[in-house]
């Protein structure tokens, strides 16, 4: 899990920022990041841009335990 979290703190993702107390700050909205990366890959392949990206949500911190907990939905 630590390797995945570390990966998400580096380019091209820059999704998380590691905080001193073992938590992570979510720097970007996940759907927004995925849409941006998808658009970059589509542009590289010569396809069109993805439309309808949802608005970014407020930033929040996550612990490793929260990220690993399954959701009910």
PyMOL Python script that loads the backbone (N, CA, C, O; Angstrom):
from pymol import cmd

cmd.read_pdbstr("""\
ATOM      1  N   UNK A   1       0.822  -1.178   0.000  1.00  0.00           N
ATOM      2  CA  UNK A   1       0.000   0.000   0.000  1.00  0.00           C
ATOM      3  C   UNK A   1       0.876   1.255   0.000  1.00  0.00           C
ATOM      4  O   UNK A   1       0.578   2.235  -0.683  1.00  0.00           O
ATOM      5  N   UNK A   2       1.949   1.207   0.770  1.00  0.00           N
ATOM      6  CA  UNK A   2       2.832   2.369   0.848  1.00  0.00           C
ATOM      7  C   UNK A   2       3.427   2.696  -0.523  1.00  0.00           C
ATOM      8  O   UNK A   2       3.611   3.868  -0.851  1.00  0.00           O
ATOM      9  N   UNK A   3       3.725   1.678  -1.321  1.00  0.00           N
ATOM     10  CA  UNK A   3       4.268   1.911  -2.662  1.00  0.00           C
ATOM     11  C   UNK A   3       3.240   2.610  -3.551  1.00  0.00           C
ATOM     12  O   UNK A   3       3.591   3.516  -4.306  1.00  0.00           O
ATOM     13  N   UNK A   4       1.976   2.196  -3.467  1.00  0.00           N
ATOM     14  CA  UNK A   4       0.913   2.845  -4.248  1.00  0.00           C
ATOM     15  C   UNK A   4       0.746   4.296  -3.827  1.00  0.00           C
ATOM     16  O   UNK A   4       0.650   5.186  -4.673  1.00  0.00           O
ATOM     17  N   UNK A   5       0.713   4.534  -2.527  1.00  0.00           N
ATOM     18  CA  UNK A   5       0.555   5.905  -2.050  1.00  0.00           C
ATOM     19  C   UNK A   5       1.741   6.763  -2.471  1.00  0.00           C
ATOM     20  O   UNK A   5       1.571   7.918  -2.861  1.00  0.00           O
ATOM     21  N   UNK A   6       2.934   6.202  -2.391  1.00  0.00           N
ATOM     22  CA  UNK A   6       4.129   6.927  -2.810  1.00  0.00           C
ATOM     23  C   UNK A   6       4.072   7.249  -4.302  1.00  0.00           C
ATOM     24  O   UNK A   6       4.441   8.348  -4.715  1.00  0.00           O
ATOM     25  N   UNK A   7       3.614   6.303  -5.106  1.00  0.00           N
ATOM     26  CA  UNK A   7       3.483   6.526  -6.548  1.00  0.00           C
ATOM     27  C   UNK A   7       2.539   7.693  -6.840  1.00  0.00           C
ATOM     28  O   UNK A   7       2.802   8.495  -7.736  1.00  0.00           O
ATOM     29  N   UNK A   8       1.457   7.787  -6.098  1.00  0.00           N
ATOM     30  CA  UNK A   8       0.465   8.838  -6.333  1.00  0.00           C
ATOM     31  C   UNK A   8       0.917  10.215  -5.855  1.00  0.00           C
ATOM     32  O   UNK A   8       0.229  11.210  -6.082  1.00  0.00           O
ATOM     33  N   UNK A   9       2.081  10.272  -5.187  1.00  0.00           N
ATOM     34  CA  UNK A   9       2.633  11.572  -4.770  1.00  0.00           C
ATOM     35  C   UNK A   9       3.589  12.140  -5.807  1.00  0.00           C
ATOM     36  O   UNK A   9       4.062  13.267  -5.660  1.00  0.00           O
ATOM     37  N   UNK A  10       3.885  11.360  -6.871  1.00  0.00           N
ATOM     38  CA  UNK A  10       4.876  11.763  -7.881  1.00  0.00           C
ATOM     39  C   UNK A  10       4.218  12.002  -9.242  1.00  0.00           C
ATOM     40  O   UNK A  10       3.109  11.532  -9.498  1.00  0.00           O
ATOM     41  N   UNK A  11       4.928  12.751 -10.123  1.00  0.00           N
ATOM     42  CA  UNK A  11       4.423  12.941 -11.488  1.00  0.00           C
ATOM     43  C   UNK A  11       4.306  11.588 -12.191  1.00  0.00           C
ATOM     44  O   UNK A  11       5.108  10.698 -11.908  1.00  0.00           O
ATOM     45  N   UNK A  12       3.369  11.400 -13.067  1.00  0.00           N
ATOM     46  CA  UNK A  12       2.452  12.406 -13.598  1.00  0.00           C
ATOM     47  C   UNK A  12       1.192  12.565 -12.770  1.00  0.00           C
ATOM     48  O   UNK A  12       0.318  13.356 -13.126  1.00  0.00           O
ATOM     49  N   UNK A  13       1.080  11.825 -11.665  1.00  0.00           N
ATOM     50  CA  UNK A  13      -0.162  11.830 -10.903  1.00  0.00           C
ATOM     51  C   UNK A  13      -0.300  13.049 -10.001  1.00  0.00           C
ATOM     52  O   UNK A  13      -1.251  13.819 -10.136  1.00  0.00           O
ATOM     53  N   UNK A  14       0.643  13.228  -9.081  1.00  0.00           N
ATOM     54  CA  UNK A  14       0.587  14.328  -8.111  1.00  0.00           C
ATOM     55  C   UNK A  14      -0.800  14.433  -7.483  1.00  0.00           C
ATOM     56  O   UNK A  14      -1.337  15.524  -7.291  1.00  0.00           O
ATOM     57  N   UNK A  15      -1.361  13.268  -7.169  1.00  0.00           N
ATOM     58  CA  UNK A  15      -2.704  13.207  -6.615  1.00  0.00           C
ATOM     59  C   UNK A  15      -2.698  13.424  -5.106  1.00  0.00           C
ATOM     60  O   UNK A  15      -3.627  14.016  -4.557  1.00  0.00           O
ATOM     61  N   UNK A  16      -1.652  12.945  -4.434  1.00  0.00           N
ATOM     62  CA  UNK A  16      -1.565  13.017  -2.981  1.00  0.00           C
ATOM     63  C   UNK A  16      -0.323  13.779  -2.543  1.00  0.00           C
ATOM     64  O   UNK A  16       0.679  13.824  -3.257  1.00  0.00           O
ATOM     65  N   UNK A  17      -0.404  14.378  -1.357  1.00  0.00           N
ATOM     66  CA  UNK A  17       0.763  14.965  -0.695  1.00  0.00           C
ATOM     67  C   UNK A  17       0.888  14.275   0.657  1.00  0.00           C
ATOM     68  O   UNK A  17      -0.078  14.210   1.419  1.00  0.00           O
ATOM     69  N   UNK A  18       2.073  13.760   0.952  1.00  0.00           N
ATOM     70  CA  UNK A  18       2.299  13.071   2.228  1.00  0.00           C
ATOM     71  C   UNK A  18       2.430  14.103   3.344  1.00  0.00           C
ATOM     72  O   UNK A  18       3.199  15.057   3.225  1.00  0.00           O
ATOM     73  N   UNK A  19       1.685  13.915   4.420  1.00  0.00           N
ATOM     74  CA  UNK A  19       1.772  14.773   5.589  1.00  0.00           C
ATOM     75  C   UNK A  19       2.604  14.071   6.654  1.00  0.00           C
ATOM     76  O   UNK A  19       2.791  12.856   6.589  1.00  0.00           O
ATOM     77  N   UNK A  20       3.098  14.812   7.620  1.00  0.00           N
ATOM     78  CA  UNK A  20       4.019  14.263   8.625  1.00  0.00           C
ATOM     79  C   UNK A  20       3.419  13.170   9.497  1.00  0.00           C
ATOM     80  O   UNK A  20       4.144  12.290   9.961  1.00  0.00           O
ATOM     81  N   UNK A  21       2.119  13.207   9.730  1.00  0.00           N
ATOM     82  CA  UNK A  21       1.522  12.273  10.685  1.00  0.00           C
ATOM     83  C   UNK A  21       1.000  10.987  10.044  1.00  0.00           C
ATOM     84  O   UNK A  21       0.156  10.308  10.629  1.00  0.00           O
ATOM     85  N   UNK A  22       1.489  10.643   8.850  1.00  0.00           N
ATOM     86  CA  UNK A  22       1.080   9.408   8.202  1.00  0.00           C
ATOM     87  C   UNK A  22      -0.205   9.522   7.403  1.00  0.00           C
ATOM     88  O   UNK A  22      -0.736   8.517   6.929  1.00  0.00           O
ATOM     89  N   UNK A  23      -0.702  10.728   7.251  1.00  0.00           N
ATOM     90  CA  UNK A  23      -1.895  10.933   6.441  1.00  0.00           C
ATOM     91  C   UNK A  23      -1.488  11.546   5.109  1.00  0.00           C
ATOM     92  O   UNK A  23      -0.341  11.952   4.921  1.00  0.00           O
ATOM     93  N   UNK A  24      -2.420  11.605   4.210  1.00  0.00           N
ATOM     94  CA  UNK A  24      -2.178  12.153   2.880  1.00  0.00           C
ATOM     95  C   UNK A  24      -3.226  13.209   2.575  1.00  0.00           C
ATOM     96  O   UNK A  24      -4.396  13.069   2.932  1.00  0.00           O
ATOM     97  N   UNK A  25      -2.793  14.251   1.920  1.00  0.00           N
ATOM     98  CA  UNK A  25      -3.694  15.297   1.460  1.00  0.00           C
ATOM     99  C   UNK A  25      -4.047  14.988   0.019  1.00  0.00           C
ATOM    100  O   UNK A  25      -3.162  14.825  -0.822  1.00  0.00           O
ATOM    101  N   UNK A  26      -5.332  14.906  -0.267  1.00  0.00           N
ATOM    102  CA  UNK A  26      -5.787  14.681  -1.627  1.00  0.00           C
ATOM    103  C   UNK A  26      -5.682  16.005  -2.358  1.00  0.00           C
ATOM    104  O   UNK A  26      -6.482  16.910  -2.123  1.00  0.00           O
ATOM    105  N   UNK A  27      -4.699  16.129  -3.245  1.00  0.00           N
ATOM    106  CA  UNK A  27      -4.396  17.382  -3.921  1.00  0.00           C
ATOM    107  C   UNK A  27      -5.351  17.674  -5.075  1.00  0.00           C
ATOM    108  O   UNK A  27      -5.596  18.833  -5.410  1.00  0.00           O
ATOM    109  N   UNK A  28      -5.882  16.626  -5.672  1.00  0.00           N
ATOM    110  CA  UNK A  28      -6.719  16.802  -6.852  1.00  0.00           C
ATOM    111  C   UNK A  28      -7.911  15.867  -6.767  1.00  0.00           C
ATOM    112  O   UNK A  28      -7.848  14.826  -6.112  1.00  0.00           O
ATOM    113  N   UNK A  29      -8.990  16.236  -7.425  1.00  0.00           N
ATOM    114  CA  UNK A  29     -10.164  15.392  -7.500  1.00  0.00           C
ATOM    115  C   UNK A  29      -9.855  14.219  -8.438  1.00  0.00           C
ATOM    116  O   UNK A  29      -9.339  14.424  -9.536  1.00  0.00           O
ATOM    117  N   UNK A  30     -10.162  13.016  -8.015  1.00  0.00           N
ATOM    118  CA  UNK A  30      -9.812  11.824  -8.793  1.00  0.00           C
ATOM    119  C   UNK A  30     -10.465  11.829 -10.178  1.00  0.00           C
ATOM    120  O   UNK A  30      -9.761  11.601 -11.162  1.00  0.00           O
ATOM    121  N   UNK A  31     -11.781  12.079 -10.308  1.00  0.00           N
ATOM    122  CA  UNK A  31     -12.357  12.103 -11.661  1.00  0.00           C
ATOM    123  C   UNK A  31     -11.700  13.156 -12.561  1.00  0.00           C
ATOM    124  O   UNK A  31     -11.516  12.927 -13.756  1.00  0.00           O
ATOM    125  N   UNK A  32     -11.350  14.305 -11.986  1.00  0.00           N
ATOM    126  CA  UNK A  32     -10.684  15.355 -12.753  1.00  0.00           C
ATOM    127  C   UNK A  32      -9.319  14.868 -13.248  1.00  0.00           C
ATOM    128  O   UNK A  32      -8.977  15.056 -14.416  1.00  0.00           O
ATOM    129  N   UNK A  33      -8.543  14.242 -12.360  1.00  0.00           N
ATOM    130  CA  UNK A  33      -7.232  13.718 -12.745  1.00  0.00           C
ATOM    131  C   UNK A  33      -7.365  12.670 -13.834  1.00  0.00           C
ATOM    132  O   UNK A  33      -6.629  12.705 -14.820  1.00  0.00           O
ATOM    133  N   UNK A  34      -8.297  11.735 -13.669  1.00  0.00           N
ATOM    134  CA  UNK A  34      -8.462  10.678 -14.660  1.00  0.00           C
ATOM    135  C   UNK A  34      -8.882  11.238 -16.011  1.00  0.00           C
ATOM    136  O   UNK A  34      -8.421  10.769 -17.051  1.00  0.00           O
ATOM    137  N   UNK A  35      -9.761  12.247 -15.998  1.00  0.00           N
ATOM    138  CA  UNK A  35     -10.179  12.871 -17.252  1.00  0.00           C
ATOM    139  C   UNK A  35      -9.007  13.568 -17.937  1.00  0.00           C
ATOM    140  O   UNK A  35      -8.852  13.481 -19.155  1.00  0.00           O
ATOM    141  N   UNK A  36      -8.176  14.265 -17.143  1.00  0.00           N
ATOM    142  CA  UNK A  36      -7.009  14.942 -17.710  1.00  0.00           C
ATOM    143  C   UNK A  36      -6.027  13.940 -18.315  1.00  0.00           C
ATOM    144  O   UNK A  36      -5.542  14.128 -19.430  1.00  0.00           O
ATOM    145  N   UNK A  37      -5.740  12.871 -17.564  1.00  0.00           N
ATOM    146  CA  UNK A  37      -4.827  11.852 -18.084  1.00  0.00           C
ATOM    147  C   UNK A  37      -5.421  11.182 -19.317  1.00  0.00           C
ATOM    148  O   UNK A  37      -4.714  10.918 -20.289  1.00  0.00           O
ATOM    149  N   UNK A  38      -6.726  10.906 -19.270  1.00  0.00           N
ATOM    150  CA  UNK A  38      -7.400  10.309 -20.416  1.00  0.00           C
ATOM    151  C   UNK A  38      -7.331  11.205 -21.635  1.00  0.00           C
ATOM    152  O   UNK A  38      -7.090  10.732 -22.746  1.00  0.00           O
ATOM    153  N   UNK A  39      -7.543  12.508 -21.431  1.00  0.00           N
ATOM    154  CA  UNK A  39      -7.459  13.452 -22.548  1.00  0.00           C
ATOM    155  C   UNK A  39      -6.058  13.494 -23.136  1.00  0.00           C
ATOM    156  O   UNK A  39      -5.889  13.553 -24.354  1.00  0.00           O
ATOM    157  N   UNK A  40      -5.045  13.464 -22.260  1.00  0.00           N
ATOM    158  CA  UNK A  40      -3.666  13.457 -22.751  1.00  0.00           C
ATOM    159  C   UNK A  40      -3.400  12.212 -23.589  1.00  0.00           C
ATOM    160  O   UNK A  40      -2.781  12.295 -24.650  1.00  0.00           O
ATOM    161  N   UNK A  41      -3.866  11.059 -23.113  1.00  0.00           N
ATOM    162  CA  UNK A  41      -3.642   9.819 -23.851  1.00  0.00           C
ATOM    163  C   UNK A  41      -4.435   9.811 -25.160  1.00  0.00           C
ATOM    164  O   UNK A  41      -3.952   9.320 -26.180  1.00  0.00           O
ATOM    165  N   UNK A  42      -5.654  10.358 -25.126  1.00  0.00           N
ATOM    166  CA  UNK A  42      -6.452  10.439 -26.351  1.00  0.00           C
ATOM    167  C   UNK A  42      -5.801  11.367 -27.366  1.00  0.00           C
ATOM    168  O   UNK A  42      -5.789  11.072 -28.561  1.00  0.00           O
ATOM    169  N   UNK A  43      -5.259  12.485 -26.896  1.00  0.00           N
ATOM    170  CA  UNK A  43      -4.585  13.410 -27.800  1.00  0.00           C
ATOM    171  C   UNK A  43      -3.356  12.757 -28.425  1.00  0.00           C
ATOM    172  O   UNK A  43      -3.063  12.966 -29.603  1.00  0.00           O
ATOM    173  N   UNK A  44      -2.644  11.969 -27.630  1.00  0.00           N
ATOM    174  CA  UNK A  44      -1.491  11.256 -28.172  1.00  0.00           C
ATOM    175  C   UNK A  44      -1.913  10.247 -29.238  1.00  0.00           C
ATOM    176  O   UNK A  44      -1.182   9.999 -30.198  1.00  0.00           O
ATOM    177  N   UNK A  45      -3.092   9.674 -29.058  1.00  0.00           N
ATOM    178  CA  UNK A  45      -3.557   8.681 -30.029  1.00  0.00           C
ATOM    179  C   UNK A  45      -4.325   9.316 -31.181  1.00  0.00           C
ATOM    180  O   UNK A  45      -4.705   8.621 -32.124  1.00  0.00           O
ATOM    181  N   UNK A  46      -4.562  10.636 -31.119  1.00  0.00           N
ATOM    182  CA  UNK A  46      -5.260  11.330 -32.193  1.00  0.00           C
ATOM    183  C   UNK A  46      -6.766  11.326 -32.048  1.00  0.00           C
ATOM    184  O   UNK A  46      -7.461  11.722 -32.983  1.00  0.00           O
ATOM    185  N   UNK A  47      -7.307  10.892 -30.905  1.00  0.00           N
ATOM    186  CA  UNK A  47      -8.747  10.886 -30.690  1.00  0.00           C
ATOM    187  C   UNK A  47      -9.190  12.203 -30.066  1.00  0.00           C
ATOM    188  O   UNK A  47      -8.363  13.080 -29.817  1.00  0.00           O
ATOM    189  N   UNK A  48     -10.496  12.351 -29.811  1.00  0.00           N
ATOM    190  CA  UNK A  48     -11.028  13.611 -29.300  1.00  0.00           C
ATOM    191  C   UNK A  48     -11.020  13.672 -27.778  1.00  0.00           C
ATOM    192  O   UNK A  48     -10.819  12.669 -27.093  1.00  0.00           O
ATOM    193  N   UNK A  49     -11.244  14.887 -27.271  1.00  0.00           N
ATOM    194  CA  UNK A  49     -11.257  15.166 -25.829  1.00  0.00           C
ATOM    195  C   UNK A  49     -12.498  14.580 -25.163  1.00  0.00           C
ATOM    196  O   UNK A  49     -13.569  14.531 -25.768  1.00  0.00           O
ATOM    197  N   UNK A  50     -12.349  14.132 -23.908  1.00  0.00           N
ATOM    198  CA  UNK A  50     -13.462  13.639 -23.110  1.00  0.00           C
ATOM    199  C   UNK A  50     -14.264  14.824 -22.604  1.00  0.00           C
ATOM    200  O   UNK A  50     -13.683  15.801 -22.134  1.00  0.00           O
ATOM    201  N   UNK A  51     -15.585  14.760 -22.689  1.00  0.00           N
ATOM    202  CA  UNK A  51     -16.463  15.855 -22.248  1.00  0.00           C
ATOM    203  C   UNK A  51     -17.140  15.491 -20.931  1.00  0.00           C
ATOM    204  O   UNK A  51     -17.207  14.320 -20.559  1.00  0.00           O
ATOM    205  N   UNK A  52     -17.641  16.509 -20.230  1.00  0.00           N
ATOM    206  CA  UNK A  52     -18.470  16.298 -19.044  1.00  0.00           C
ATOM    207  C   UNK A  52     -17.720  15.899 -17.793  1.00  0.00           C
ATOM    208  O   UNK A  52     -18.166  15.008 -17.070  1.00  0.00           O
ATOM    209  N   UNK A  53     -16.600  16.531 -17.519  1.00  0.00           N
ATOM    210  CA  UNK A  53     -15.846  16.244 -16.299  1.00  0.00           C
ATOM    211  C   UNK A  53     -16.573  16.883 -15.119  1.00  0.00           C
ATOM    212  O   UNK A  53     -16.878  18.074 -15.169  1.00  0.00           O
ATOM    213  N   UNK A  54     -16.863  16.118 -14.049  1.00  0.00           N
ATOM    214  CA  UNK A  54     -17.558  16.704 -12.895  1.00  0.00           C
ATOM    215  C   UNK A  54     -16.696  17.746 -12.181  1.00  0.00           C
ATOM    216  O   UNK A  54     -15.470  17.739 -12.292  1.00  0.00           O
ATOM    217  N   UNK A  55     -17.360  18.639 -11.448  1.00  0.00           N
ATOM    218  CA  UNK A  55     -16.644  19.660 -10.676  1.00  0.00           C
ATOM    219  C   UNK A  55     -15.776  19.019  -9.605  1.00  0.00           C
ATOM    220  O   UNK A  55     -16.117  17.974  -9.052  1.00  0.00           O
ATOM    221  N   UNK A  56     -14.650  19.662  -9.322  1.00  0.00           N
ATOM    222  CA  UNK A  56     -13.740  19.164  -8.289  1.00  0.00           C
ATOM    223  C   UNK A  56     -14.380  19.314  -6.912  1.00  0.00           C
ATOM    224  O   UNK A  56     -15.095  20.280  -6.646  1.00  0.00           O
ATOM    225  N   UNK A  57     -14.114  18.348  -6.051  1.00  0.00           N
ATOM    226  CA  UNK A  57     -14.596  18.369  -4.677  1.00  0.00           C
ATOM    227  C   UNK A  57     -13.549  19.040  -3.785  1.00  0.00           C
ATOM    228  O   UNK A  57     -12.385  19.138  -4.172  1.00  0.00           O
ATOM    229  N   UNK A  58     -13.948  19.503  -2.601  1.00  0.00           N
ATOM    230  CA  UNK A  58     -12.966  20.108  -1.686  1.00  0.00           C
ATOM    231  C   UNK A  58     -11.872  19.103  -1.318  1.00  0.00           C
ATOM    232  O   UNK A  58     -12.108  17.896  -1.284  1.00  0.00           O
ATOM    233  N   UNK A  59     -10.670  19.624  -1.042  1.00  0.00           N
ATOM    234  CA  UNK A  59      -9.555  18.766  -0.636  1.00  0.00           C
ATOM    235  C   UNK A  59      -9.823  18.199   0.747  1.00  0.00           C
ATOM    236  O   UNK A  59     -10.466  18.843   1.577  1.00  0.00           O
ATOM    237  N   UNK A  60      -9.330  16.996   0.990  1.00  0.00           N
ATOM    238  CA  UNK A  60      -9.391  16.400   2.312  1.00  0.00           C
ATOM    239  C   UNK A  60      -8.219  15.462   2.494  1.00  0.00           C
ATOM    240  O   UNK A  60      -7.549  15.115   1.521  1.00  0.00           O
ATOM    241  N   UNK A  61      -7.958  15.047   3.717  1.00  0.00           N
ATOM    242  CA  UNK A  61      -6.865  14.116   3.975  1.00  0.00           C
ATOM    243  C   UNK A  61      -7.437  12.715   4.157  1.00  0.00           C
ATOM    244  O   UNK A  61      -8.590  12.543   4.552  1.00  0.00           O
ATOM    245  N   UNK A  62      -6.612  11.729   3.862  1.00  0.00           N
ATOM    246  CA  UNK A  62      -6.983  10.323   3.982  1.00  0.00           C
ATOM    247  C   UNK A  62      -5.860   9.597   4.709  1.00  0.00           C
ATOM    248  O   UNK A  62      -4.685   9.874   4.468  1.00  0.00           O
ATOM    249  N   UNK A  63      -6.205   8.688   5.579  1.00  0.00           N
ATOM    250  CA  UNK A  63      -5.198   7.804   6.159  1.00  0.00           C
ATOM    251  C   UNK A  63      -5.109   6.566   5.280  1.00  0.00           C
ATOM    252  O   UNK A  63      -6.016   6.305   4.489  1.00  0.00           O
ATOM    253  N   UNK A  64      -4.044   5.812   5.406  1.00  0.00           N
ATOM    254  CA  UNK A  64      -3.908   4.579   4.634  1.00  0.00           C
ATOM    255  C   UNK A  64      -5.057   3.629   4.948  1.00  0.00           C
ATOM    256  O   UNK A  64      -5.540   2.928   4.059  1.00  0.00           O
ATOM    257  N   UNK A  65      -5.497   3.598   6.195  1.00  0.00           N
ATOM    258  CA  UNK A  65      -6.600   2.722   6.587  1.00  0.00           C
ATOM    259  C   UNK A  65      -7.893   3.123   5.871  1.00  0.00           C
ATOM    260  O   UNK A  65      -8.645   2.257   5.423  1.00  0.00           O
ATOM    261  N   UNK A  66      -8.154   4.427   5.760  1.00  0.00           N
ATOM    262  CA  UNK A  66      -9.359   4.878   5.062  1.00  0.00           C
ATOM    263  C   UNK A  66      -9.324   4.495   3.592  1.00  0.00           C
ATOM    264  O   UNK A  66     -10.347   4.121   3.018  1.00  0.00           O
ATOM    265  N   UNK A  67      -8.155   4.587   2.987  1.00  0.00           N
ATOM    266  CA  UNK A  67      -8.038   4.244   1.576  1.00  0.00           C
ATOM    267  C   UNK A  67      -8.237   2.753   1.339  1.00  0.00           C
ATOM    268  O   UNK A  67      -8.691   2.347   0.269  1.00  0.00           O
ATOM    269  N   UNK A  68      -7.901   1.943   2.326  1.00  0.00           N
ATOM    270  CA  UNK A  68      -8.020   0.494   2.176  1.00  0.00           C
ATOM    271  C   UNK A  68      -9.384  -0.045   2.566  1.00  0.00           C
ATOM    272  O   UNK A  68      -9.710  -1.185   2.235  1.00  0.00           O
ATOM    273  N   UNK A  69     -10.202   0.760   3.274  1.00  0.00           N
ATOM    274  CA  UNK A  69     -11.508   0.285   3.737  1.00  0.00           C
ATOM    275  C   UNK A  69     -12.471   0.157   2.565  1.00  0.00           C
ATOM    276  O   UNK A  69     -12.593   1.089   1.770  1.00  0.00           O
ATOM    277  N   UNK A  70     -13.163  -0.987   2.441  1.00  0.00           N
ATOM    278  CA  UNK A  70     -14.139  -1.126   1.359  1.00  0.00           C
ATOM    279  C   UNK A  70     -15.358  -0.220   1.622  1.00  0.00           C
ATOM    280  O   UNK A  70     -15.712   0.057   2.768  1.00  0.00           O
ATOM    281  N   UNK A  71     -15.970   0.219   0.547  1.00  0.00           N
ATOM    282  CA  UNK A  71     -17.182   1.024   0.678  1.00  0.00           C
ATOM    283  C   UNK A  71     -18.393   0.149   0.422  1.00  0.00           C
ATOM    284  O   UNK A  71     -18.290  -0.912  -0.194  1.00  0.00           O
ATOM    285  N   UNK A  72     -19.531   0.598   0.897  1.00  0.00           N
ATOM    286  CA  UNK A  72     -20.762  -0.183   0.744  1.00  0.00           C
ATOM    287  C   UNK A  72     -21.505   0.153  -0.527  1.00  0.00           C
ATOM    288  O   UNK A  72     -22.562  -0.426  -0.776  1.00  0.00           O
ATOM    289  N   UNK A  73     -20.993   1.078  -1.359  1.00  0.00           N
ATOM    290  CA  UNK A  73     -21.734   1.428  -2.575  1.00  0.00           C
ATOM    291  C   UNK A  73     -20.988   1.119  -3.806  1.00  0.00           C
ATOM    292  O   UNK A  73     -21.485   1.358  -4.906  1.00  0.00           O
TER     293      UNK A  73
END
""", "prot")
cmd.dss("prot")
cmd.show_as("cartoon", "prot")
cmd.util.cbc("prot")
cmd.orient("prot")
